[in-house]
Every structure is written in structure tokens, then in C-alpha cells.
Amino acid sequence: MLLDTASLYYRAYFGVPDSVRAPDGTPVNAVRGLLDFVARLVQDHRPDELVACMDADWRPHWRVELIPSYKAHRVAQEVAAGPDAEETPDTLAPQVPVIEEVLDAVGIARVGVDPYEADDVIGTLAGLATGPVDVVTGDRDLYQLVDDARGVRVLYPLKGVGSLQVTDEAWLRGKYAVDGPGYVDLALLRGDPSDGLPGVPGIGEKTAAKLLDAYGDLAGIMAAVADPASKLTPSQRKRLDEARDYIAVAPKVVRVATDVPLPDFDPALPAEPRDPATLDELAARWGLGGSLQRLLGALHG
């Protein structure tokens, strides 16, 4: 099981009231919410191995060089926040180091590699896996990893993690008329405002799906643009032709990396905490209470 950790702690932060606080009054809603998420995932799915994948670089320069607007709107404007600081709620950012410390003390593998996003770590680990893989994420971009033959599916939280949309090839085809790799072409044609991907003007999700169904893939669509006999409408041909520069670089931006140089780590779920003394200190300082106990109980059970 591969966790898109930032995606999950964002959901925890907005799903758990900020009245959930440490003894000193510091909000710990994202920390406790994430621990409850992981406990529920372990309890419900019993994975043999679990990796909390992290954003070592949430806006990699190599993606920005190709598409400068990539996540540009998420960059905080305040100079005090530092260059290229991601705009996160004031009470969430201080909780992230606590999450990392707790995961480390519990003994849950945590992997982030600069200059890559968690998506890239997930893509690399999914590619290396020899058995079934569940990717838990609220980011639809990772639908591109779905592969029935290799047992890779995406578990997309609908309400917490107790209600998950199981995304396999049949679901993808039913919803978008594409398979996993085809989702990359669909996403870049459609664009994604949340990631600063402009897409091709005038080509929405339904039109993108129809074009991919008719011409197979992005290369087939662009071949049709160059073919006067193809059945593209004049406006589609014009828009796609004008977007050639974007289309040439967008696949590298949208497609997750599968060659991240991973550090050594042990993905096995621990039955007991790796560092009980540190975990006790963290539990007391941050008031982790029942959330931590539920996680430890799920791991032990």
C-alpha cells in the first residue's frame, strides 16, 4: 500500500476540526486525522507493506521549466514565506514535521526524494512491485498507474478512508473511456487548473475522451491534425495545431516519474513501535491520545 501522504493529511486537516489540539493549544487535527486514516486503512486492507510517500519537492524545477504555470498559483506571494513556498493553511504547515516524527517513531516507512513529488515516488515503487499494489490518494492524476495485469489500483477516498472508490481499468473505461496510460493523454488535453496545466483551449474532458477513442492516443490525434482527410472539425484541428508546443512537453509534466533513485528503506509494517520512548514523548507532547492507540492497535492486530 502506497500512501500519497500530503493528499491524505490535507483531507485530514479539513475533515477534523481544528479544536483538536495538543496540551499547549497547538492544533493537531491533521496529525490525529492522518493517524486515524492509516489505522483504518491497515485495519480494513491488512497490507503486508506500507509506504508513506512524501513530497520532497512539491513543484520540481524540471516540471516548471517545461510548463512555467505548473502549480504557480499555489506559490505564496508573501516574501516572508520564502521563495517558492507552497501556500498552506497557517495551522497545517507546523503539523507536517510532527507527522513525520510520529511515522518515524512508529516505524512506518516514509520516502521522499528531492527533486520529486510523492506521485513520482509512488510511480517508481508501483513499477518495482512484484505483487498487487493499492495506491491511496485523493489525486486523480495517479489514475495513470492503474494496471489490472500488474494488480495496481487506486483507492480514492470519498468520505474519509472508510469509503473508498476502487479504481481499476473497468472503472476508468466506464468513467473516462481510457485505460491507465491513456489517462495521461486525457489529463493533458483537458488541463487541470488545480495543477496549473492549461490544457488545449476548447478541448474539455468529453471531447478529449472522444478524440482518444477515435485516434487511439495523443500521437494518433496529432497525426490526424496533420492529415487533411481526418474527421477532426476545423476548430479542433486549429486548436490542437496551435497547442503543439504545449502538447510536446506536457506528457513529461503529467506523467509520473518511474525512475526515482530511492533510498534504502524497510516497507514492512511494524507490529510494535520502532522507537517506543520517542513515541511516548511525542504522544504526551502533542496529545495524540486515541488516534495513536488506534494505529498501534491496528498494527498489532
N, C-alpha and C positions, 0 to 999 in steps of 0.2 A: 504494500500500500504506500503510495507516494502522495504526500500532502503538499498542496500549494498553500504554504503556511500563512503568507500575508493575506491571501484571499480569505482564509478562514478566520484569522484574528480580526480583520476588518468586519466581517459578519458578526463575530462575537461582540465587538465593540459597539456596534449599532443595535445589536439584539439584546444586550444585557444592560440594564440601567446603570448610569454612572454613579448611582447611590451605593453601588457595591464598591466598598473602599477598604483599604488597609487600616490597621490601627492608628496610623498617623494621619489618616484622612485622604491619602492618595488614592485616586480611582484605580481599581484593578479589574474592571469589568471585562476588558479584553483578555487578561491573563486567565481569569477564572472561567470565562466563557470558552476559551480555547481548550483548557484542560478538560472541561465537560464534553466538548466536541470530540476530543481524542479518546476519552473514556468510552463514549457512546460508539464510536467507530470500532474500537478494539472489541467492545462487548458484542456488537452486532455482527461483525465480519470476521473476527478472530484471525487476522493476518499473521503469518509467521514472521514477516519482516515489515518494518515501517520506517520511512524516512521523512523527516520534516524538511522539505526543500525551501531554501531561503533566497531572497533577492539580495545577492551581494552587490549588484548594481542594477537598480530598477529602471535605468534609462541608459543602456550601454552606448558608448560613443560610436561603435561600429554600426549600430542601427540608426542613430541620429545623423551620421554622415550621409547615409543613403536617403533618409526621409527626415529633414530637419524638423518637421512638425510632430515627429513621433513623441507622444506624451508631453509635448511642450506646454500644453495648458495646465499640466499638473505641477509645473515648476513654480514654487512660491516666489512671489515678487519681492518679498521683504529681504533687504540686503542682510539683515541680521541672521537670517536663516542660512546664509552661506550660498555659494554658487551651486546651482542645480539641486537645491534641496527639494525633496518631494513635499508637496503641501499636504500634511496630515493633520487631523484634529489635535489641538494642543495637548489633550489629555491621553491621546493614544501613543504618540511617539515615545514618551518615557516608559511605557509599559513593554515596549519591544525588547529591550535588554533584559527585563525581568523574565519574559517568556523564554528567552534564550538560556538564561541561567537555570531556570527550572527544568527545561527539557534536558539540559546537560546533566544536572544532578540526578534526574530520574534515570537517565541512560538511554533516552530516545535519540537515535542518530539525527544529527542536524547538519545539512550540507548546503553551503553556498559558495560559489566560486566567482571571483572577480575576473573579467567584466561581463558577467552573465546574469540573467534573470532566473528566478526559480523555474520558470517554464522550460528553460534550456537544460537545467539540471534534471528536471522530470523527463524531458525528451531523451536525454542521454541514458538515464537509468532504465527507462522503459525499453530502449533499444538493446540494452545489455542483458535484460532479464531473460531467464530461461524458463520461467513459468508464468502463470497468469498475473496480471498487474491491474490493480484498481487505482486510478488517479482521482483524488478528491479535490475538487476545485469549483469555484464559482465563476471561472473564466472560460467562456465558450471557445476561446482560441485553442484550447487543448483538445477540442473535439478532433483535431487533425491527427491525434495519436491513436484514435480508435482503430483496432485491428482484430477482428474476430479470430483470424487464423493464429495469432500470437496470444490471444486471450487478454488484450489490452482494452479496457473500457473506462469510461469516465463516469464518476459518481458526482452528480451535480446537485448541491443542496437546494431543496425547495423551501423547507422550513427547518432551520437548524440543520442537524445532520441525521435526525431521526426520520426524515422524509427525503429520500434521495432519488433523483431521476437517473436511472441506469441507462447510460448512453452507449449503445452498441451500433453495429453497422445497420441493422434493420431500423433502429430508431432514427439514425442520421438520414437514411434514404427516405424514410417516411416524412421527416420534417423538412429536409433541405434538398432531397434528390441527389445527394452526393455521398461518397464514402469519406473515410478519414482524410487521405491526402487531398481529395477534391475540396475539402472544407477550406484549405489554404487559398485556392483559387477563388472560391466563393467569397471569402472574407476580404480579400484584397480588392476584388471588383466592387463589392458592396461598400467597403470602407467601414471604419469604426471610429466615431467621434470620441469615444472614451479613451482610445489609444492615439488619437491624433492622426489616424490614417484617412486621407482624403477620399480614397476610392475613385471610381470613374464617375464623373458627374452624369446624372441621368440614368445610371445603372444601379437599381436597387436590388434587394435580395431576390425577389421573384424573377426579375429579368436576368440576373446573374445565373440563377439556377436553370432557367430555360436555355440560356446560351451554352452552359456547360453540358446540359443534356443533349443539345443539338450538335456540339462540336467536340465534346469529349473532355477537353482540358483547356488551360489558358493558351497553350501553344496552338491548339486547334482553332480557338477563337481568333487569335491574331493572324493565323493563316487565312481565315475567312475574310478578315479585314482587307488582306492583300488580293483576295480573289473577287474580281468584279461579278462573277457568276454566283457568288454565295447569296444566301437569302437574308443576310443582315439588312435591317432597314437603313435608309440613308443616315438617319440621326445616330443610330447605333454605330455605324461604320465611322462616322465623323468623330463621335465622342471617344471611341476606342483608339482611333488613329491619333487624336490629339493627346491621348494619355499614354503614348508609347514610352516616354521617359519614365513615368511613374511605374508602369507595368514591368519595365525592365528590372527595376530594383526592388519592388515591393515583395516579391516572393522571399528574398533573403531576410527581409524585416519580419514578415508574418510567420514564416516557417521557424519552428523552434530548432535550436542547435542540437545536434546529436553527437557532438564530438567534444563536449566539455571535459577538460582534464580534471578528473575527480580525485580528491584526496582519499587516503585510506580511511575507512570507517566500518563499523560493525552495524549492519542494519537489523540484527536480531532484536526482537522485543525483549526487554529485561523482565524477569519475574520479580526481581527485587531492585530497589533503587541502587544506582551506581555509587552515589555519594550520599549516604543517609544523613550524615552530620550536616553537610551543607544544605540538604533539602529541608531538614528540620529548621535550620536558621531562616531559610527563605520563607517557609510556611508561616513561621512566627512573625517575621518582619512584615510580610505582605498580607497576612490574614487569608491564606489560601483555603483553609477550612475544608468543607465537604468536597469542593471541586477536586482538590489534590487527592483526598481519600478515595473518591470515586475512581480516579485514574489508577491509583495504586491497586485498588480492588479489582479493576478490570484486567490489569496486567497480571496480577497474582492468580486470578481465576481462570 
